[in-house]
Amino acid sequence: MAPLLHTHQIHPRATLNRLHFLLYSLSLLLLLYHHTTTPSSFLLLLADVFLAFMWLLSQGFRWRPVRRWEFPELLSKVTASKDFPALDVFICTADPYKEPPVGVASTALSALAFDYPSDRLSVYVSDDGGSDLTLFAFFEAAKFARCWLPFCRENGVMERSPEAYFQSGGCDGEAEEMKVMFESLKERVDCAMEKGHVDLNLVNSLEEKEIFKTWKNFTRKDHPSVIQVLLESKKDKDITGHPLPNLIYISREKRPASLHNFKAGALNTLLRVSETMTNAPLILTLDCDMCSNDPHAPQRALCYFLDKDFSPNLSFVQFPQRFTGLNINDIYNGEFRRVFTLGEQGLDGLQGANYIGTGCFFSRRSLYSSPPVAMPSFDEFKLQSCLLSSELVLLKAHEAASSEYEHGRKEWGSQIGFRYGTLVEDYYTGYMLHCQGWRSVFCNPNRPAFLGEAPKSLVDAISQSKRWFVGLYQVCFSRYCPLLYGCRKISMLAGFCYMYYALWGCWCIPLTIYGLLPQLALFYGKSLFPKASDPWFFLYAYLFLSTYIQDLIEFMEVGGLIWRWWSEQRMWLIKGISSSTFGTLDFILSQIGCSALGFNLTTKVQKEEENKLYENGKFVFSTASPFFVSMGMIAIVNVISFIFGFIKAVRRIGGLDEMLIQLFLSGFIMTNSWPIYEAMFIRKDGGKMPESVTKASILLSSILLYLGNFYFT
């Protein structure tokens, strides 16, 4: 009898969620009934209908959440480690100034250092920036790997990213020597970065000098393909004589006349190139700043892929994103526990977790076809018999990296590989794989398998979300809309979950209405909600309190802290009136041909003062961004409405009873907006709100308050 490699359990809260669903559904029906029997604002009705619809979609996540456990220590009873299926690791980078090459190299080194048979491990790095600076960093990293890998192996190091390991401190003896070597690597790369190109005096070998001479006429959007085998398992060994894994640098061909399809295009190039070179049956995709934090992570994935009864239709095993360097309250909600943990647990109980772009082990065959009827054999994937650096292998690899390769091959990006047509290629790829019949697994061990860096800038965090919202709209309003196409191809509940994400950007509708309309009515003394003495008041109180209490309980169940939950709620409101609004406008304008979508990377280089403010829990508003104008406008409308509305309510008999809900809404938004008020009127540091943004916010809020006179009188 085969050993049990994994097990799972439906989360105990599933039963409570279903009971809450019944009670909350009845409450929503009563709320809609109240709208039809009591004269109210059409806009409030619209907001409540949308909120009810989004709540209904979100119940898919709560219907059958699953927890899983793996037993990698039992793998030896299934197969010897030397017979593990080969693994190709894909790492993408695109700009050496936004994604520092030393950090990308550290990510690659952490993957090279997996506790995995070295002859079955290959790391591919895609440089979509076509930068000689990135290649130079990897030449240096390849040399450092000869010492780093045996050091990790002999000392049982768990943090196998040298950058992360040395930042954690505690170095002595051999570790101090390794640190000196790594600092030397950084200095050489930093020197090249300062000059903006690789000075040939920094390059030691004649072969490397010849390679870098060819980069003089390269531009980011126009250059031939570059494929460099930096380490080759069949001939390269570390300082202890142990074979090294393969390390291959790739910069695909770019031509102005050819579409490159952003990250999905880079991943598909890696898919083809790796097929010609190593053709591993398993593929791991990693963000360039998402380092391995557990060298045994591949073995956890194998607990599912080597289960013969489980794996025939298994496409991928997704690990959650975890982050380092977050401040104590995670003020910008970099953790995304709602999406990366709770959402994935919920989907895992349906069709399977969604692909979130990094920390994901794929079965290669799933990226090419629908689920097989018979159990696949990993032996079908033959290891390359020739040297990877041989002329024949490199010739085929360059052909696969050509900008012309996909011309006439329309199945790439639609039926094969990572999917095109959206800025959220990860969400779209996972969704379409599920629609093809594949399933997936969410693997969430106690020790985070991978650790990355979340945005530590408010502008970056909002810009990142705006890009996601635009990409999700592109899927929502396509022929593959999850509510229409997905609910037919996968389960209805799974389709609801994908639709919930697809409509994420629409949160701007109810949040803007609830952020302005009741407050303007309060300013003019107009009541829009039941009195506190009215029985209908308790319906509103129940809906609000039960939503937030359930949300808090779920958040804390997956390890969240209460102040981080508060940060999550605040950022949900902030993004709902900024990135959600601008993402929606961006998408609408792009559909009518008034603007072109860009793909702006989230910067990972922070200014010293901004870092210090972030560590102290201070929001940074130093950029004159339209995002901040929308935040400031709503914050000012709420504080003015609260003050004037409270004064009017106190002076009028029964006024507080009549206006309690509107006063509460204004007070709630004011509490969430405290960092905005502080940045506008109190702070003097570099993170304060620019004066131009404050003036624009005051002007727009004044106009809104004035226009309310025509609506409410």
PyMOL commands that set and color helices and strands:
alter all, ss='L'
color gray80, all
select helices_A, chain A and resi 13-37+42-63+72-77+81-83+101-112+118-120+132-155+162-167+174-195+200-202+206-213+262-277+297-305+337-348+364-367+378-380+391-400+425-435+458-476+482-489+492-502+504-523+536-557+562-577+579-591+608-615+626-651+655-672+674-681+691-712
alter helices_A, ss='H'
color red, helices_A
select strands_A, chain A and resi 6-10+66-70+87-93+121-127+226-231+246-251+282-287+291-292+314-318+323-324+360-363+439-442+450-453
alter strands_A, ss='S'
color yellow, strands_A
deselect
rebuild
show_as cartoon
